[in-house]
Amino acid sequence: MKKQNLILLYGGRSAEREVSVLSAQSVMRAVNYDKFFVKTYFISQSGDFIKTQEFGSKPSDDEKLMTNETIVMRQKIKASDIYEENAVVFPVLHGPMGEDGSIQGFLEVLKMPYVGTNVLASSAAMDKITTKHILESVGVPQVAYSVYIEGEDLEEKVAETTAKLTFPVFVKPANMGSSVGISKAENEDQLREAIQLALKYDSRILIEQGVHAREIEVGILGNQDVKTSLPGEVVKDVEFYDYQAKYIDNKISMDIPAKMNESDMETMRNYANQAFRALGGCGLARCDFFYTEEGHIYLNELNTMPGFTQWSMYPLLWENMGLAYSDLIEELVRLGQEMFDKRESHLI
């Protein structure tokens, strides 16, 4: 049987590029090499496309992918040179210029199938403020929030926020993931500082009501036939589950499935399905919830390209459902090809 070519795009220009490298290395080791031949392309911090390794069999455990520190510029190519007939692209890219619709639009122009959500759903889900508006329109519960746009009067926004929300609050760039640029504010001075930090990453800032809650996550898989996983819980050894704790210190463990009643589990899964469809999702996503001691459920965000490292929640959620990592990759490729064929059929 002829192997299908699978192209891994990784790295990228966003602050989440290091997570992308870790995810791509995990994917390259988990691929079923009886069915796939893997080609990898690194997108540097400056946006250059670099041709990197190819794998016809499982790489050794010490095999590393290229990074910005080990880049070989003589292997630079034109971005369009990744085109290959009958190949499927797995854009293992996080954050802006990766899961915000940019790379998805590029791949559609190239006429290449790819894993994950389409241009509109990627863009809408990446922007936390836009996501809020869409989820409000379909009645999915969320925590209270306010919005600051760069150029607005900061003091007016601080006053508006303190009138609407109570401390603590969480301040987030609208278009970042992996907890990059997010901070907790306990008073007005910290709120101002948190907004300034978030402005380093985006010009649109989301300010959310802090809630004392568990963090519960649901995996989503499918196109028209959408499946959801049993919820899993992030169990933290730190107060705030930030970028350092997630990816550098790894100060987390997980309960899969989460310890909660079946009724609330089903409610979360229904909300995840509802949110995914409202955003026009396809392929995959991870839906993150807050779950309070009183049993209140709030949808926090929908991540259209969740982490794929060996300790990432998304593949572990599906493993718990009986879908092994390598089989998950195969299913994602199939779903990507299915959506490509569907988009092509609409061009009449």
C-alpha positions as CSV (number, residue, x, y, z in Angstrom):
1,M,0.0,0.0,0.0
2,K,1.3,3.4,-1.0
3,K,1.8,5.7,2.0
4,Q,0.1,9.1,2.1
5,N,2.3,12.1,2.5
6,L,1.6,14.1,5.7
7,I,3.2,17.5,5.9
8,L,3.8,18.9,9.4
9,L,4.0,22.7,9.6
10,Y,5.4,23.9,12.9
11,G,7.2,26.8,14.6
12,G,5.6,30.0,13.5
13,R,5.8,33.7,14.4
14,S,3.7,33.8,17.5
15,A,4.9,33.7,21.2
16,E,3.6,30.1,21.2
17,R,6.2,28.8,18.8
18,E,8.0,26.8,21.4
19,V,4.8,24.9,22.2
20,S,4.4,24.2,18.5
21,V,7.8,22.5,18.3
22,L,7.0,20.3,21.3
23,S,3.6,19.4,19.7
24,A,5.1,18.6,16.3
25,Q,7.8,16.4,17.8
26,S,5.1,14.4,19.6
27,V,3.1,14.1,16.4
28,M,6.0,12.9,14.4
29,R,6.7,10.1,16.9
30,A,3.1,9.1,17.2
31,V,2.3,8.8,13.4
32,N,1.6,5.3,12.0
33,Y,4.5,5.0,9.6
34,D,2.8,2.0,7.9
35,K,0.4,4.5,6.4
36,F,2.1,7.9,6.3
37,F,5.4,9.4,5.1
38,V,6.1,12.6,7.1
39,K,7.7,15.7,5.7
40,T,8.4,18.6,8.1
41,Y,8.6,22.3,7.4
42,F,9.7,24.9,10.0
43,I,8.3,28.4,10.0
44,S,10.8,30.7,11.7
45,Q,10.1,33.5,14.1
46,S,10.8,35.9,11.2
47,G,8.3,34.0,8.9
48,D,10.7,32.1,6.7
49,F,9.8,28.6,5.5
50,I,12.6,26.1,6.1
51,K,12.5,22.5,4.7
52,T,13.5,20.1,7.5
53,Q,13.5,16.4,8.1
54,E,11.5,13.7,6.3
55,F,10.5,10.4,8.0
56,G,9.5,7.1,6.4
57,S,9.7,5.3,9.8
58,K,9.4,6.3,13.4
59,P,12.3,8.6,14.4
60,S,14.5,7.8,17.4
61,D,13.6,9.2,20.8
62,D,16.5,11.7,20.6
63,E,15.5,13.0,17.2
64,K,14.8,16.8,17.4
65,L,13.1,19.1,15.0
66,M,14.7,22.4,13.9
67,T,14.1,25.4,16.0
68,N,15.1,29.1,15.8
69,E,18.3,28.2,17.7
70,T,19.3,25.5,15.2
71,I,17.9,27.0,12.0
72,V,19.7,26.2,8.7
73,M,19.0,29.1,6.4
74,R,20.4,27.4,3.3
75,Q,17.3,25.2,3.5
76,K,15.0,28.2,3.1
77,I,12.2,27.7,0.5
78,K,9.4,29.8,-0.9
79,A,6.2,29.3,1.2
80,S,4.4,27.9,-1.9
81,D,7.1,25.2,-2.3
82,I,5.3,23.1,0.4
83,Y,2.7,22.3,-2.2
84,E,2.4,18.7,-3.1
85,E,-0.4,16.9,-4.8
86,N,-2.4,14.4,-2.7
87,A,-0.6,15.4,0.5
88,V,-2.4,16.6,3.7
89,V,-1.0,19.3,5.9
90,F,-1.1,19.2,9.6
91,P,-0.5,22.8,10.7
92,V,0.7,22.1,14.3
93,L,0.8,25.9,14.9
94,H,-0.5,27.7,17.9
95,G,-1.5,31.4,18.3
96,P,-1.6,34.2,15.8
97,M,-0.4,33.4,12.3
98,G,-1.1,29.7,13.1
99,E,-4.6,29.0,14.3
100,D,-6.2,32.4,13.5
101,G,-7.2,31.6,9.9
102,S,-4.0,33.0,8.4
103,I,-2.3,29.6,7.5
104,Q,-5.7,28.1,6.8
105,G,-6.4,30.7,4.1
106,F,-2.9,30.2,2.7
107,L,-3.5,26.4,2.4
108,E,-6.8,26.9,0.8
109,V,-5.2,29.2,-1.8
110,L,-2.6,26.5,-2.4
111,K,-5.5,24.0,-2.8
112,M,-4.2,21.7,-0.1
113,P,-6.2,19.7,2.4
114,Y,-5.4,20.4,6.0
115,V,-6.2,19.2,9.5
116,G,-8.4,21.5,11.6
117,T,-11.0,24.2,11.4
118,N,-11.5,26.4,8.4
119,V,-10.6,30.1,8.0
120,L,-13.7,31.7,9.6
121,A,-14.0,29.3,12.5
122,S,-10.2,29.5,13.2
123,S,-10.3,33.3,13.2
124,A,-13.5,33.6,15.3
125,A,-12.4,31.1,17.9
126,M,-8.9,32.6,18.2
127,D,-10.4,36.0,19.1
128,K,-11.7,35.6,22.6
129,I,-13.9,38.7,22.3
130,T,-15.5,37.5,19.1
131,T,-16.0,34.1,20.7
132,K,-17.8,35.7,23.6
133,H,-20.3,37.5,21.2
134,I,-21.0,34.3,19.3
135,L,-21.5,32.2,22.4
136,E,-23.8,34.8,23.8
137,S,-26.0,34.6,20.7
138,V,-26.6,30.9,21.3
139,G,-27.0,31.0,25.0
140,V,-23.9,29.3,26.1
141,P,-23.0,30.5,29.7
142,Q,-19.9,32.5,30.3
143,V,-18.3,34.6,33.1
144,A,-19.0,38.3,33.1
145,Y,-16.4,40.4,31.2
146,S,-15.5,43.8,29.8
147,V,-13.3,44.8,26.9
148,Y,-10.5,47.3,26.4
149,I,-9.4,48.4,23.0
150,E,-6.1,50.1,22.5
151,G,-6.6,53.9,22.2
152,E,-9.6,54.0,24.5
153,D,-9.4,56.0,27.8
154,L,-7.7,53.6,30.2
155,E,-9.1,55.2,33.3
156,E,-12.7,55.2,32.0
157,K,-12.3,51.4,31.2
158,V,-10.9,50.8,34.7
159,A,-13.9,52.6,36.2
160,E,-16.3,50.7,34.0
161,T,-14.7,47.4,34.8
162,T,-14.7,47.9,38.5
163,A,-18.4,48.9,38.4
164,K,-19.2,45.7,36.5
165,L,-16.8,43.1,37.9
166,T,-15.3,42.4,41.3
167,F,-11.6,41.6,42.0
168,P,-9.9,39.4,41.2
169,V,-10.2,39.6,37.4
170,F,-8.1,38.0,34.7
171,V,-6.8,40.1,31.8
172,K,-6.1,38.4,28.5
173,P,-4.9,39.4,25.0
174,A,-7.9,38.6,22.7
175,N,-5.7,36.7,20.2
176,M,-3.3,34.6,22.3
177,G,-3.4,31.1,23.7
178,S,-1.3,28.9,26.0
179,S,-1.8,31.5,28.8
180,V,0.6,33.9,27.1
181,G,0.2,37.5,28.2
182,I,-2.6,36.6,30.7
183,S,-2.4,37.9,34.3
184,K,-4.5,38.1,37.4
185,A,-5.4,41.5,38.9
186,E,-6.4,41.9,42.6
187,N,-6.8,45.7,42.5
188,E,-7.0,48.7,40.2
189,D,-3.2,49.2,40.0
190,Q,-2.7,45.6,39.1
191,L,-5.5,45.9,36.5
192,R,-3.7,48.8,34.8
193,E,-0.4,46.8,34.8
194,A,-2.1,43.7,33.5
195,I,-3.7,45.6,30.6
196,Q,-0.2,47.1,29.7
197,L,1.2,43.5,29.7
198,A,-1.6,42.2,27.5
199,L,-1.1,45.1,25.0
200,K,2.3,43.7,24.2
201,Y,0.5,40.8,22.5
202,D,-2.7,42.3,21.1
203,S,-4.5,45.6,20.8
204,R,-7.8,44.1,22.0
205,I,-8.0,43.0,25.6
206,L,-10.5,40.8,27.4
207,I,-11.1,41.4,31.1
208,E,-12.9,38.5,32.8
209,Q,-14.5,38.1,36.2
210,G,-12.4,35.7,38.3
211,V,-14.2,32.7,39.6
212,H,-13.2,30.1,42.1
213,A,-13.6,27.1,39.9
214,R,-12.1,23.9,38.6
215,E,-10.8,23.8,35.0
216,I,-12.6,21.1,33.0
217,E,-11.8,20.4,29.3
218,V,-13.8,18.5,26.7
219,G,-12.3,17.2,23.4
220,I,-14.3,17.7,20.2
221,L,-13.7,15.6,17.0
222,G,-15.6,15.5,13.8
223,N,-17.1,17.5,10.9
224,Q,-20.9,17.1,10.4
225,D,-20.9,14.1,12.9
226,V,-19.4,15.8,15.9
227,K,-18.2,13.7,18.8
228,T,-17.2,14.9,22.3
229,S,-15.0,13.2,24.9
230,L,-15.7,12.7,28.5
231,P,-14.4,15.8,30.4
232,G,-10.9,15.9,31.9
233,E,-9.6,18.1,34.7
234,V,-6.4,20.0,35.0
235,V,-5.1,19.5,38.6
236,K,-2.7,22.3,39.4
237,D,0.2,22.5,41.8
238,V,0.3,26.2,41.3
239,E,-2.4,28.9,41.9
240,F,-2.5,30.1,38.3
241,Y,-2.1,27.7,35.4
242,D,0.2,30.0,33.3
243,Y,2.5,29.4,30.4
244,Q,5.5,28.5,32.7
245,A,3.4,26.0,34.6
246,K,1.9,24.4,31.5
247,Y,4.9,23.9,29.3
248,I,8.2,24.6,31.1
249,D,7.7,23.4,34.7
250,N,4.9,20.9,33.8
251,K,3.5,21.5,37.3
252,I,0.2,19.9,36.5
253,S,-1.5,16.5,36.5
254,M,-4.8,15.4,35.0
255,D,-7.9,13.5,36.1
256,I,-9.4,11.8,33.0
257,P,-12.3,11.5,33.3
258,A,-12.9,14.4,35.7
259,K,-14.5,13.7,39.1
260,M,-18.0,15.1,38.7
261,N,-21.5,14.0,38.3
262,E,-22.8,12.5,35.1
263,S,-25.5,15.1,34.6
264,D,-22.9,18.0,34.6
265,M,-20.6,16.0,32.4
266,E,-23.4,15.7,29.8
267,T,-24.2,19.4,30.1
268,M,-20.6,20.3,29.4
269,R,-20.5,18.0,26.4
270,N,-23.7,19.5,25.0
271,Y,-22.4,23.0,25.5
272,A,-19.1,22.1,23.7
273,N,-21.0,20.6,20.8
274,Q,-23.2,23.7,20.6
275,A,-20.3,26.1,20.7
276,F,-18.3,24.2,18.1
277,R,-21.3,24.3,15.7
278,A,-22.0,27.9,16.4
279,L,-18.5,28.9,15.5
280,G,-18.6,26.7,12.4
281,G,-15.9,24.3,13.6
282,C,-14.7,21.2,11.9
283,G,-12.0,18.7,12.5
284,L,-11.1,19.3,16.1
285,A,-11.2,21.6,19.1
286,R,-10.8,21.5,22.9
287,C,-13.5,23.2,24.8
288,D,-12.4,24.7,28.2
289,F,-14.9,25.2,31.1
290,F,-15.0,26.6,34.6
291,Y,-16.9,24.4,37.0
292,T,-17.7,26.0,40.4
293,E,-18.4,24.4,43.8
294,E,-22.0,25.4,43.4
295,G,-22.2,23.4,40.1
296,H,-22.2,26.4,37.8
297,I,-20.7,25.8,34.4
298,Y,-19.1,28.5,32.3
299,L,-17.5,28.0,28.9
300,N,-14.1,29.7,29.0
301,E,-12.7,29.2,25.5
302,L,-12.6,27.0,22.5
303,N,-9.1,26.1,21.2
304,T,-9.0,25.0,17.6
305,M,-5.5,23.7,17.6
306,P,-4.9,22.4,21.2
307,G,-1.5,21.3,22.3
308,F,-0.3,17.9,21.0
309,T,2.6,17.3,23.4
310,Q,2.9,13.9,25.2
311,W,1.3,15.5,28.3
312,S,-1.4,17.5,26.5
313,M,-5.0,17.1,27.4
314,Y,-6.5,16.7,24.0
315,P,-4.9,13.4,22.9
316,L,-5.2,12.1,26.4
317,L,-9.0,12.8,26.4
318,W,-9.4,10.7,23.2
319,E,-7.1,8.0,24.5
320,N,-9.5,7.7,27.4
321,M,-12.3,7.2,24.9
322,G,-10.4,4.3,23.3
323,L,-8.8,6.3,20.4
324,A,-5.0,5.9,20.5
325,Y,-2.8,8.8,19.6
326,S,-1.7,7.4,16.3
327,D,-5.4,6.5,15.4
328,L,-6.4,10.1,16.4
329,I,-3.9,11.5,13.9
330,E,-5.2,9.2,11.2
331,E,-8.8,10.3,11.9
332,L,-7.8,14.0,11.9
333,V,-6.2,13.5,8.5
334,R,-9.3,11.8,7.2
335,L,-11.5,14.6,8.5
336,G,-9.2,17.2,6.9
337,Q,-9.4,15.4,3.5
338,E,-13.2,15.2,3.9
339,M,-13.6,18.9,4.4
340,F,-11.3,19.7,1.5
341,D,-13.4,17.6,-0.8
342,K,-16.5,19.3,0.6
343,R,-15.1,22.8,0.0
344,E,-14.0,21.8,-3.5
345,S,-17.6,20.5,-4.3
346,H,-19.0,23.9,-3.3
347,L,-17.0,25.7,-6.0
348,I,-19.6,25.2,-8.8
